[in-house]
Amino acid sequence: MSVSEKDILDVAQQLGRTPRGVLEISYRCPDGAPGVVKTAPRLDDGTPFPTLYYLTDPRLTAEASRLEVAHVMKWMSSRLESDEELREDYRKAHEYYLAERNKIEDLGTDFSGGGMPDRVKCLHVLIAYALAEGPEHFRLGTESVAMAAEHAQLRGTAIPADWPTCAELGINLDDFDFSNAGVKP
């Protein structure tokens, strides 16, 4: 996917600031809005920017924050400690992320983002990465997007209608405490 002047203006409006280092729109929401941008590993001023996929759509960023407040990251990180298959899947996602970023520019670091490969520390990164790469790329990303789709009722607007569901993934949103997460959109 490429990036047009209109895309940059749309992303600037979404972020409330001029976006930096945008290389492409890596994911466009079903309603046409930019959802994820791919960013340069180094900004024009030379600042390293290791976040390859950056979530821009306000509906998605708000829901990622709500999921974080509901302790989804803690739940995912605890599963990484006890599930070898999940841990291996997450490690592969980390290595792929680094390889994709290094194709653009190698920053000489093994930091990928979102806490990979050892823990989950940012659902914004996981959701952006999963939306950019698709639902079968890595389990925790697929789950994060499914949870956002259902909790905020974003399926078909900000998230593809055919994204795997929480039920298909064995996730019950009632297991999470959203009482401090603010009002759903």
Secondary structure, DSSP 8 states (H G I E B T S, - for coil): ----HHHHHHHHHHHTS---SEEEEEEE-TTS-EEEEEE-SB-TTS-B---SEEE--HHHHHHHHHHHHTTHHHHHHHHHHH-HHHHHHHHHHHHHHHHHHHHH---S----STTTTT----HHHHHHHHHHH-TTS-HHHHHHHHHHHHHTT-BTTTB-TTS--HHHHT--GGGS--TTS----
